[in-house]
């Protein structure tokens, strides 16, 4: 079943969400042409109701929204678009049109861990030149698994000393490479958490 553009006279609302932080960035409207352009260019493009024409977000400011995923709602009359912003989204200069700060440093500890997982998956699906994460993915599962083993050994070695900073650094390295391994296996941290929950209830 396709999108129903008739309910709002040829338009559907499009909720834009940051693909990594999961913050809602803004809401706009699309007609069929705007949706086609958005899919073809992988840049969020709206239909301006005031100007009566298409406009690509960022065409003036340079703060584009790079499309990662487009999802229809259950009634097929609203879109959720997950995107990566290249700068502040709101015309006021704010990170979002709702006044929220869209900064990973403002996330809670648990939110940041899932944010990091999303960044790693984004590198997997949309490689960036010079990215260490992409370098790991290019080496394949055997090298990634080997790296996890190396980091685990280094953590064990540091645990025998009393240097807190070195120990925490190795712990962070192990956690990061573990997330890369999960992404390579097309598995999610939430699945590991579900296993832990199951064990905790026993």
C-alpha positions in Angstrom: 0.0 0.0 0.0 1.4 3.4 -1.0 1.3 6.7 0.9 -2.1 8.4 1.1 -1.4 12.0 -0.2 -5.1 12.8 -0.4 -5.9 13.4 3.3 -4.0 16.7 3.3 -4.6 17.8 -0.3 -1.5 16.1 -1.8 0.8 16.4 1.2 2.0 14.2 4.1 3.8 15.4 7.2 7.4 14.2 7.5 9.0 13.9 11.0 12.8 14.2 10.8 14.8 12.3 13.4 18.5 12.3 13.9 19.6 8.8 12.9 22.2 8.6 15.6 21.1 10.7 18.6 17.4 9.9 17.9 16.4 13.5 18.7 13.4 14.8 16.7 14.8 17.6 14.6 11.9 19.1 12.7 8.6 18.5 10.9 7.9 19.4 7.3 5.5 18.5 4.5 6.2 16.5 1.3 4.2 15.9 -1.8 4.9 13.0 -4.1 7.6 14.9 -6.0 9.4 16.0 -2.9 9.5 12.4 -1.6 10.9 11.2 -5.0 13.6 13.9 -4.9 14.4 13.0 -1.3 14.8 9.3 -2.2 16.8 10.1 -5.4 19.2 12.6 -3.8 19.3 11.2 -0.3 18.8 14.8 1.0 15.6 15.8 2.7 13.4 17.9 0.4 10.1 19.4 1.4 7.2 21.1 -0.3 7.0 24.7 0.9 3.3 25.5 1.5 4.0 29.3 1.7 6.1 29.4 -1.5 4.3 26.7 -3.4 7.5 24.8 -4.5 10.1 22.2 -3.5 13.0 23.2 -1.2 15.9 21.1 -0.1 16.7 21.6 3.5 20.1 23.3 3.6 20.1 24.7 0.1 20.6 28.2 1.6 22.4 27.5 4.9 24.4 24.5 3.8 23.0 22.5 6.8 21.6 19.5 4.9 19.8 16.5 6.2 21.4 13.3 4.8 18.8 10.6 4.5 19.5 7.3 6.2 16.0 5.7 6.3 12.4 6.5 5.3 9.6 4.8 7.2 5.8 5.1 6.7 3.4 5.0 9.6 0.7 2.5 10.1 -2.0 4.6 8.4 0.3 5.4 5.4 -0.2 9.1 5.8 2.9 10.2 7.7 6.7 9.7 7.2 9.5 9.2 9.7 12.8 10.1 8.1 16.0 9.3 9.9 18.8 11.6 8.8 22.2 12.9 9.6 22.2 16.7 10.0 25.3 18.6 8.8 24.7 21.5 11.0 21.9 23.3 13.1 18.5 22.4 11.8 16.3 25.3 12.9 16.3 28.6 11.0 17.0 30.3 14.3 20.3 28.5 14.5 19.2 26.0 17.1 20.0 22.3 16.8 16.4 21.4 16.5 13.1 23.2 15.8 11.9 22.2 19.3 14.7 24.0 21.2 16.5 20.8 22.2 20.2 20.5 22.2 21.3 17.8 19.8 24.7 17.1 21.2 26.0 13.6 22.1 27.7 15.1 25.1 24.3 16.0 26.5 23.1 12.4 26.3 22.8 10.2 29.4 25.4 7.5 29.8 23.0 4.8 28.5 21.8 7.0 25.6 25.4 7.7 24.6 26.2 4.0 24.4 23.3 3.5 22.0 24.3 6.6 20.1 27.8 5.2 19.7 26.3 2.0 18.4 24.3 4.0 15.8 27.4 5.9 14.7 29.2 2.6 14.2 26.3 1.2 12.1 26.1 4.4 10.1 29.8 4.0 9.3 29.2 0.4 8.2 26.3 1.4 5.9 27.7 4.8 4.7 31.5 4.5 4.8 33.6 7.7 5.3 37.1 7.9 4.0 39.7 8.0 6.7 37.4 6.5 9.3 39.0 4.0 11.7 35.7 2.3 12.1 35.5 1.7 8.3 39.1 0.5 8.3 38.0 -2.2 10.8 35.0 -3.2 8.7 37.1 -3.4 5.6 39.3 -6.0 7.3 36.4 -8.4 7.9 35.1 -10.5 10.7 38.3 -12.4 11.6 40.3 -9.3 12.1 37.6 -7.6 14.1 37.2 -10.6 16.3 41.0 -10.7 16.7 41.0 -7.0 17.7 38.4 -7.7 20.4 40.5 -10.5 21.8 43.6 -8.2 21.8 41.7 -5.5 23.7 40.4 -8.0 26.2 43.9 -9.2 26.9 45.2 -5.6 27.3 42.4 -4.9 29.8 43.3 -8.0 31.8 46.9 -6.8 31.9 45.9 -3.3 33.1 43.6 -4.8 35.7 46.7 -6.1 37.6 48.1 -2.6 38.1 46.7 0.4 39.8 46.6 2.9 37.0 42.9 3.9 36.8 43.2 6.0 33.6 45.0 3.2 31.7 42.4 0.6 32.9 39.5 2.8 31.9 41.1 3.5 28.5 41.4 -0.2 27.8 37.9 -0.8 29.0 36.6 1.8 26.6 38.7 0.3 23.8 37.2 -3.1 24.5 33.6 -1.8 24.6 34.1 0.1 21.3 35.5 -2.9 19.4 32.8 -5.1 20.9 30.2 -2.8 19.4 32.0 -3.0 16.0 31.9 -6.8 16.2 28.1 -6.7 17.0 27.6 -4.4 13.9 29.6 -6.7 11.7 27.4 -9.6 12.9 24.3 -7.5 12.2 23.3 -7.8 15.9 22.4 -5.1 18.3 23.4 -4.2 21.8 19.7 -4.4 22.8 19.8 -8.1 22.0 22.7 -8.6 24.4 20.8 -6.7 27.0 17.7 -8.9 26.6 19.9 -12.0 27.3 21.2 -10.3 30.4 17.6 -9.5 31.5 16.7 -13.1 31.1 19.5 -14.2 33.2 18.8 -11.6 35.9 15.3 -12.8 36.4 16.3 -16.3 37.2 
